[in-house]
Amino acid sequence: MENSPRFAKSAIWGYYACIGVFGALLPTTLMKECFNPQPVRGMRKGQILTFALAFFMLPALSLMASAQDVPTGPSVEIDCGTDPVMEVHPSYYEPVELICIVSNPSSLAETISVEKEWDANNIDMILSEDSFEIEAGEEEEFTITFSGPTKLSADTSYSFTLNAQVDTWGGIFPMDQLNVNASYEGDFTVSTYGMVELEMSDKSARTLELDEQRVISFQFSNYGNDEDKIRVSIANEAELIESGFSFPLGSFVAEDVAAGGVSSIRDLTISAPSKVTEEIRVQMIIRAESANDDNAEFSEILITLVVEKPNEISGLGGLDELSSEDLKKYGAIIGAGILGIFILVLGLKVISRRSSDDATVHAIDLPEIEEVTKPVVEDLDEFDDMFDDLNDEEDDLDSFLNDL
């Protein structure tokens, strides 16, 4: 229970009364001390020390009693939570809030106002309240909201100051001239986010021969808000290795790309299996990812890889799958062979016909001279027929060659 002013005055008057009593008793005690025997004098000496101690302690006790009634003067305190960091990713943006507390540690009620010092033009800083009526020993909470555009650079940073000032104290005493205030200083920053995009001009399927190496070219862009070391790798490397593929120059590349920039043209080399028992058709997943932001989405491109089963061609020594040039070469050889065979058969036919005609002529019997001219003429007619047939066959050969 607090002491009233009346009690404080009573304590002071009591202090003065004690001093008077002590002053009156002290001479009498000293005179008796001089005439008392030794044991009594020792007892008296203790009483004197007790009176002296009381004499010096009473002022301190009276001051402690009166000090409880003196009120604490006007004052103010302000404090806030962790400095704000705003998320500016286009897909996840939201304003950031800062919780602050203003308190009145004085003995009387206060009217307190809060003002901000903020220099950013593209970001808003809004106080939920800026004037407070706070009772003695109480506090009030308010919120500061920071909002602005998305895609701000990660280098964005601003300092701010909150000034809390006591306007009135006790409800009637203006405090404008006394300048009773407190301040809080903080920093506003922007979080770093990653956003990458993988780009490839040719996304068609790749058909590879056995042991063939193929180069896959691509680029990647940085759409984040800070420089990023973007990594591009084969996401399903283990699956491709199990299928017989290999990566002689490595299965990933990485490059530092400035915010809003594009990488140089990069390559990944893949080698086909050296032996297959059946056709292979698999997907190769090429993935680009951000090193700045573990939560950033991947950018992926899928390429189909095909390795066909080799075929054996009968009659040509079991050759494997041939190219179109090889097929043309072998086709020409086969066609020439067929043509040669046809010409040989045709020649043999003509020669055999001539031999048959010649044999018929030598077998003519000439019994009489008169009949010589007639068989000769008939023989000549037969030779004409033979040459006509040969001409017909030559015409047929020319037509055949023209058709070829």
Phi, psi and omega per residue, in radians:
M1 nan 2.294 -3.092
E2 -1.248 2.510 3.107
N3 -1.380 2.420 3.130
S4 -1.495 2.838 3.075
P5 -1.016 -0.582 3.136
R6 -1.108 -0.714 3.125
F7 -1.147 -0.657 3.132
A8 -1.104 -0.713 3.111
K9 -1.148 -0.686 3.125
S10 -1.086 -0.680 3.123
A11 -1.128 -0.666 3.133
I12 -1.170 -0.790 3.127
W13 -1.113 -0.622 3.078
G14 -1.105 -0.632 3.118
Y15 -1.115 -0.770 3.137
Y16 -1.164 -0.637 3.116
A17 -1.114 -0.715 3.114
C18 -1.091 -0.699 3.113
I19 -1.080 -0.739 3.129
G20 -1.095 -0.825 3.135
V21 -1.062 -0.761 -3.137
F22 -1.110 -0.683 3.139
G23 -1.167 -0.592 3.133
A24 -1.308 -0.648 -3.090
L25 -1.388 -0.456 -3.039
L26 -1.084 -0.826 -3.139
P27 -1.097 -0.712 -3.127
T28 -1.099 -0.717 -3.140
T29 -1.133 -0.675 3.134
L30 -1.173 -0.675 -3.136
M31 -1.161 -0.735 3.128
K32 -1.133 -0.535 -3.109
E33 -1.130 -0.573 -3.083
C34 -1.265 -0.509 -3.052
F35 -1.810 -0.132 -3.136
N36 -1.415 2.644 3.080
P37 -1.159 3.061 -2.994
Q38 -1.070 -0.797 -3.132
P39 -1.104 -0.676 -3.123
V40 -1.224 -0.605 -3.140
R41 -1.136 -0.589 3.103
G42 -1.172 -0.667 3.119
M43 -1.187 -0.667 3.140
R44 -1.142 -0.602 -3.123
K45 -1.096 -0.615 3.094
G46 -1.172 -0.656 3.120
Q47 -1.129 -0.686 -3.139
I48 -1.089 -0.731 3.135
L49 -1.137 -0.616 3.115
T50 -1.153 -0.777 3.106
F51 -1.078 -0.681 -3.125
A52 -1.152 -0.721 3.122
L53 -1.112 -0.729 3.106
A54 -1.119 -0.627 -3.132
F55 -1.072 -0.694 -3.103
F56 -1.499 -0.376 -3.124
M57 -1.471 -0.482 -3.094
L58 -1.050 -0.746 3.112
P59 -1.040 -0.710 -3.126
A60 -1.141 -0.697 3.121
L61 -1.124 -0.697 -3.137
S62 -1.174 -0.646 3.132
L63 -1.202 -0.642 3.106
M64 -1.131 -0.666 3.127
A65 -1.173 -0.657 -3.103
S66 -1.378 -0.454 -3.109
A67 -1.182 -0.436 3.129
Q68 -1.157 -0.294 -3.120
D69 -1.682 -0.055 -3.131
V70 -1.515 2.074 -3.100
P71 -1.278 2.658 3.036
T72 -1.315 2.421 -3.091
G73 -1.235 3.045 -3.118
P74 -1.102 2.373 3.090
S75 -2.821 2.906 -3.108
V76 -2.626 2.619 3.077
E77 -2.346 2.566 3.110
I78 -2.493 2.437 3.141
D79 -2.647 2.690 -3.120
C80 -2.344 2.940 3.138
G81 -1.385 -2.717 -3.118
T82 -1.112 2.471 -3.133
D83 -0.972 2.496 -3.058
P84 -1.294 2.445 3.031
V85 -2.254 2.075 -3.020
M86 -1.686 2.372 3.053
E87 -1.485 2.073 -3.055
V88 -2.018 0.243 3.063
H89 -1.074 2.349 -3.089
P90 -0.978 -0.542 -3.091
S91 -1.594 -0.296 -3.029
Y92 -2.224 0.289 -3.079
Y93 -1.140 2.477 2.972
E94 -2.785 2.563 3.102
P95 -1.056 2.714 -3.138
V96 -1.961 2.498 -3.099
E97 -2.032 2.568 3.098
L98 -2.186 2.212 3.139
I99 -1.648 2.243 3.137
C100 -2.205 2.736 -3.121
I101 -2.302 2.256 3.031
V102 -2.003 2.340 -3.038
S103 -2.278 2.740 3.136
N104 -2.047 1.764 -3.136
P105 -1.521 0.069 -3.090
S106 -1.422 3.123 -3.102
S107 -1.564 -0.117 -3.115
L108 -2.253 2.825 3.121
A109 -1.122 2.629 -3.113
E110 -2.365 2.612 2.924
T111 -1.810 2.097 -3.024
I112 -2.122 2.371 3.056
S113 -2.031 2.565 -3.132
V114 -2.138 2.269 3.091
E115 -2.152 2.664 -3.112
K116 -1.935 2.662 2.962
E117 -2.081 1.946 -2.991
W118 -2.535 2.180 -3.039
D119 -1.905 -0.077 -3.094
A120 -1.280 2.331 -3.132
N121 -1.627 -0.497 -3.064
N122 -1.707 0.022 3.128
I123 -2.270 2.310 -3.134
D124 -1.619 2.449 3.060
M125 -2.161 1.938 -3.008
I126 -2.106 2.245 3.089
L127 -1.619 2.343 3.108
S128 -1.174 -0.584 3.075
E129 -2.529 2.651 3.091
D130 -2.340 0.084 3.088
S131 -2.452 2.382 -3.019
F132 -2.418 2.460 2.965
E133 -1.875 1.901 -3.003
I134 -2.131 2.221 3.093
E135 -1.245 2.880 -3.125
A136 -1.029 2.276 3.115
G137 1.313 0.086 -3.108
E138 -1.776 3.050 3.125
E139 -2.544 2.786 3.121
E140 -2.278 2.545 3.135
E141 -1.901 2.444 3.054
F142 -2.470 2.884 -3.041
T143 -2.082 2.439 3.038
I144 -1.978 2.231 -3.115
T145 -1.938 2.241 3.088
F146 -1.914 2.271 3.138
S147 -2.503 2.672 -3.127
G148 -3.035 -2.950 -3.102
P149 -1.324 2.866 3.047
T150 -1.449 3.025 3.067
K151 1.062 0.449 3.050
L152 -1.161 2.558 3.131
S153 -1.111 2.596 3.119
A154 -1.150 -0.273 3.125
D155 -1.421 -0.071 -3.102
T156 -1.141 2.221 3.141
S157 -2.736 2.352 3.118
Y158 -2.400 2.524 3.046
S159 -1.718 2.612 3.101
F160 -2.450 2.764 -3.141
T161 -2.347 2.401 3.047
L162 -1.961 2.184 3.128
N163 -1.963 2.055 3.091
A164 -1.823 2.281 -3.080
Q165 -2.319 2.449 3.076
V166 -1.428 2.078 3.136
D167 -1.577 -0.766 3.086
T168 -2.404 2.670 -3.129
W169 -2.262 2.285 -3.112
G170 1.262 0.164 3.111
G171 1.428 -0.192 -3.068
I172 -2.323 -0.328 -3.055
F173 -1.673 1.940 3.085
P174 -1.221 2.458 -3.055
M175 -2.069 0.329 -3.076
D176 -1.088 -0.701 -3.066
Q177 -1.362 -0.443 -3.094
L178 -1.405 -0.370 3.080
N179 0.970 1.025 3.082
V180 -1.588 1.960 -3.060
N181 -2.621 3.013 3.054
A182 -2.575 2.742 -3.079
S183 -2.405 2.771 3.073
Y184 -2.356 2.353 3.121
E185 -2.057 2.407 -3.140
G186 -2.549 3.090 -3.131
D187 -2.251 2.408 3.059
F188 -1.829 2.275 3.123
T189 -2.339 2.997 -3.110
V190 -2.083 2.408 -3.132
S191 -1.363 2.683 3.101
T192 -1.533 2.359 3.070
Y193 -2.324 2.692 3.123
G194 -1.954 2.504 3.077
M195 -2.677 1.979 -3.063
V196 -2.111 2.733 3.087
E197 -2.462 2.232 3.121
L198 -1.637 2.344 -3.071
E199 -2.226 2.382 -3.135
M200 -2.553 2.271 -3.079
S201 -1.312 -0.611 -3.105
D202 -2.044 1.874 3.139
K203 -1.877 0.269 -3.092
S204 -1.312 2.918 3.123
A205 -1.175 2.587 3.117
R206 -1.960 2.108 3.072
T207 -1.749 2.109 -3.046
L208 -2.000 2.550 2.986
E209 -1.522 2.972 3.141
L210 -1.066 2.321 3.114
D211 1.176 0.139 -3.132
E212 -1.358 2.469 3.049
Q213 -1.808 2.430 -3.125
R214 -2.298 2.359 -3.136
V215 -1.694 2.238 3.093
I216 -1.866 2.075 -3.095
S217 -1.860 2.591 -3.097
F218 -2.872 3.007 3.012
Q219 -2.398 2.883 3.088
F220 -2.508 2.563 -3.068
S221 -1.995 2.631 3.115
N222 -1.916 1.863 3.094
Y223 -1.790 0.282 3.067
G224 -1.397 -3.011 -3.092
N225 -1.896 0.316 3.097
D226 -2.731 2.801 3.074
E227 -1.010 2.419 -3.009
D228 -2.383 2.398 3.028
K229 -1.572 1.640 -3.041
I230 -1.454 2.351 -3.123
R231 -2.006 2.316 3.082
V232 -2.072 2.225 -3.060
S233 -2.489 2.981 3.052
I234 -1.580 1.892 -3.027
A235 -1.178 -0.576 -3.125
N236 -1.911 0.780 -3.108
E237 -1.003 -0.771 -3.098
A238 -1.053 -0.717 -3.139
E239 -1.116 -0.730 -3.135
L240 -1.186 -0.698 3.106
I241 -1.092 -0.680 3.102
E242 -1.112 -0.534 3.120
S243 -1.434 -0.074 3.079
G244 1.882 -0.068 3.121
F245 -1.381 2.784 3.094
S246 -2.517 2.890 -3.111
F247 -2.230 1.546 -3.006
P248 -1.104 -0.449 -3.123
L249 -1.893 0.253 3.135
G250 1.811 2.769 -3.051
S251 -1.886 0.218 3.083
F252 -2.710 2.783 3.001
V253 -2.389 2.771 3.123
A254 -2.545 2.606 -3.121
E255 -2.721 2.461 3.039
D256 -1.368 2.164 -3.107
V257 -2.190 2.248 3.135
A258 -1.179 2.753 3.109
A259 -1.030 2.220 -3.105
G260 1.413 0.093 -3.071
G261 -1.753 3.046 -3.137
V262 -2.209 2.480 -3.138
S263 -1.295 2.980 2.947
S264 -1.269 2.972 3.103
I265 -1.267 2.164 -3.104
R266 -2.034 2.775 -3.059
D267 -2.284 2.623 2.901
L268 -2.261 2.332 -3.096
T269 -1.869 2.281 3.117
I270 -2.127 2.463 -3.126
S271 -2.014 2.340 -3.105
A272 -1.340 2.809 3.093
P273 -1.072 2.700 3.119
S274 -1.490 -0.299 -3.116
K275 -2.674 2.365 3.090
V276 -2.400 2.625 3.090
T277 -1.806 -0.242 3.102
E278 -2.673 2.920 -3.121
E279 -1.118 2.408 3.096
I280 -1.922 2.277 3.086
R281 -2.446 1.851 -3.090
V282 -2.318 2.835 3.085
Q283 -1.701 2.333 2.999
M284 -1.819 2.116 -3.098
I285 -1.747 1.969 3.099
I286 -1.738 2.149 -2.999
R287 -2.151 2.341 3.029
A288 -1.940 2.380 -3.111
E289 -2.490 2.696 -3.103
S290 -1.517 2.475 3.036
A291 -1.581 -0.309 -3.119
N292 -1.378 -0.562 -2.954
D293 -2.323 1.889 3.131
D294 -1.168 -0.371 -3.122
N295 -1.610 -0.008 -3.118
A296 -1.210 2.555 -3.140
E297 -1.286 2.574 3.072
F298 -1.304 2.763 2.937
S299 -2.090 2.120 -3.011
E300 -2.243 2.633 3.024
I301 -2.307 2.349 -3.138
L302 -1.843 2.242 3.116
I303 -2.098 2.280 3.105
T304 -1.491 2.233 3.085
L305 -1.889 2.302 -3.107
V306 -2.224 2.227 2.989
V307 -2.189 1.971 -3.060
E308 -1.448 2.665 3.080
K309 -1.252 2.287 -3.118
P310 -1.179 2.516 3.132
N311 -1.861 2.600 3.066
E312 -1.820 2.296 -3.118
I313 -1.789 2.021 -3.107
S314 -1.218 2.579 3.109
G315 1.522 -0.152 -3.139
L316 -2.160 0.630 3.061
G317 1.253 0.458 3.111
G318 1.149 0.694 3.131
L319 -1.185 2.592 3.090
D320 -1.351 -2.988 -3.083
E321 -0.947 2.261 -3.033
L322 -1.818 2.703 3.056
S323 -1.459 3.025 -3.129
S324 -1.156 -0.600 3.120
E325 -1.158 -0.700 3.102
D326 -1.107 -0.716 3.130
L327 -1.095 -0.691 3.119
K328 -1.136 -0.715 -3.119
K329 -1.116 -0.852 -3.128
Y330 -1.178 -0.578 3.088
G331 -1.116 -0.707 3.111
A332 -1.126 -0.704 3.125
I333 -1.094 -0.791 -3.135
I334 -1.121 -0.736 3.121
G335 -1.101 -0.704 3.111
A336 -1.141 -0.660 3.107
G337 -1.112 -0.740 3.125
I338 -1.114 -0.732 3.134
L339 -1.099 -0.742 3.129
G340 -1.080 -0.728 3.122
I341 -1.088 -0.720 -3.138
F342 -1.110 -0.752 -3.133
I343 -1.134 -0.704 3.132
L344 -1.091 -0.766 3.129
V345 -1.111 -0.703 -3.136
L346 -1.146 -0.719 3.119
G347 -1.119 -0.744 3.123
L348 -1.084 -0.628 3.140
K349 -1.159 -0.726 3.141
V350 -1.150 -0.748 -3.105
I351 -1.150 -0.687 -3.134
S352 -1.171 -0.590 3.113
R353 -1.190 -0.711 3.129
R354 -1.119 -0.729 -3.141
S355 -1.094 -0.643 3.140
S356 -1.176 -0.720 3.126
D357 -1.155 -0.730 -3.139
D358 -1.093 -0.686 -3.140
A359 -1.139 -0.591 3.129
T360 -1.172 -0.666 -3.121
V361 -1.174 -0.770 -3.096
H362 -1.225 -0.309 -3.128
A363 -1.531 0.092 -3.105
I364 -1.300 2.285 3.114
D365 -1.702 2.359 -3.086
L366 -2.035 1.465 3.141
P367 -1.262 -0.597 -3.072
E368 -2.304 2.645 -3.102
I369 -1.259 -0.541 -3.061
E370 -1.109 -0.542 -3.015
E371 -1.598 0.163 -3.054
V372 -1.206 -0.760 -3.026
T373 -1.138 -0.644 -3.071
K374 -1.182 -0.829 3.094
P375 -1.084 -0.604 -3.135
V376 -1.096 -0.765 -3.134
V377 -1.098 -0.697 3.132
E378 -1.143 -0.655 3.108
D379 -1.118 -0.704 3.122
L380 -1.091 -0.675 3.107
D381 -1.117 -0.635 3.127
E382 -1.172 -0.675 3.081
F383 -1.097 -0.659 3.097
D384 -1.076 -0.739 3.135
D385 -1.103 -0.634 -3.120
M386 -1.150 -0.764 3.130
F387 -1.183 -0.589 3.068
D388 -1.103 -0.725 3.102
D389 -1.105 -0.679 3.120
L390 -1.123 -0.710 3.106
N391 -1.091 -0.707 3.121
D392 -1.092 -0.706 -3.142
E393 -1.179 -0.659 3.091
E394 -1.125 -0.673 3.080
D395 -1.087 -0.721 3.100
D396 -1.085 -0.665 3.124
L397 -1.139 -0.739 3.120
D398 -1.089 -0.730 3.135
S399 -1.096 -0.722 3.138
F400 -1.100 -0.759 3.129
L401 -1.151 -0.654 3.094
N402 -1.105 -0.675 3.110
D403 -1.136 -0.578 3.080
L404 -1.207 nan nan
